[in-house]
Amino acid sequence: MTAAANLDIDGRGIATITLNRPDVHNAFDDKLIAHLIALITQAKEDARTRVLLLASTGKSFSAGADLAWMRRMADASREDNLRDARNLALLMETLNSFPAPTVAKVQGAVMGGGVGLVSCCDIAIASEAAFFALSEVKLGLAPAAISPYVVAKMGVSQARRYFVSGERFSAIRAAAIGLVHEVVLAAELDAKVDHTLDLLLNNGPQAMRAAKQLVQVANPLKVSPELAQYTAGVIADLRASDEGKEGLRAFLEKSSPAWIVQN
């Protein structure tokens, strides 16, 4: 059976974690979340690791939540939904607090939790063909567990827009609002990422860790246990709500949810 994600550490100290569910556009489910936490922790604890690269196979970086997982959690208890949301928050914090520099290599669709992963990386380089969305509100939900990291990356003003609009935006727009750092032609993505990794490998490993820690300490938008608990509660309540269930039903049936007013 093919693993949903893989870790490889090369001789230079580049630890590459590759999401490998191309058939579902690298969508999240509870198993992938747990697997990614384990792989990131493994890379963190390996003394060889100097840089972490987050990549994915197929057309998409990550299309957000897996449909089967969403369907299952819609019928789960609030306690199960809280546990599930806490695990997603733990994944984001595990990546966000990774001590060595982290780089995201981004192509295709980047939705929901995929935007969260990009937000938790120090450097994000995107193909011009990439597109982004925080589309949870279209399903009667909200980008809860990822919100602290996305707000820290794109800023309050842009988050206020994209959290409530759910609209798609381009890689160029993502760069303009600070979600990604650079956009290149699709054919040049590999070369640009390799160049960025080379730049990082030319720097002192401990100095980069210390420099990264400076930013983390100075960051005014830190994730407290209280904030993590609050965001978990938001998504648990929304999933169990009539609106959340209606949004998922409409999405799965490819119909309009009841809250859409026809002109």
Number of C-alpha atoms within 10 A of each C-alpha: 3 7 11 18 19 16 19 15 18 11 9 13 17 21 25 24 21 22 25 22 21 17 11 17 23 28 27 25 18 17 10 20 21 14 17 23 18 15 20 21 15 14 24 21 10 13 9 15 22 26 26 28 22 23 19 23 17 16 16 25 34 33 22 24 20 17 16 12 14 16 15 9 18 20 13 15 13 18 11 13 22 19 15 19 24 19 18 24 25 18 24 25 20 18 24 19 16 21 20 22 22 26 23 25 22 29 25 21 23 28 24 26 27 24 25 29 24 30 27 27 25 19 19 24 24 30 23 20 18 21 22 26 23 28 21 23 17 19 20 19 22 23 22 24 29 28 24 23 24 25 19 19 22 19 14 11 10 15 18 11 11 18 20 15 15 20 15 16 15 16 27 20 15 20 17 13 16 16 29 26 16 19 22 18 12 15 10 13 20 15 11 19 21 11 12 14 20 13 10 18 17 8 11 11 16 12 11 18 16 14 14 18 16 11 10 14 10 9 11 9 13 13 15 10 8 9 14 20 15 14 21 23 21 17 22 27 15 20 28 18 15 11 17 24 20 18 24 21 17 16 15 12 10 9 10 15 20 11 10 7 7 6 3
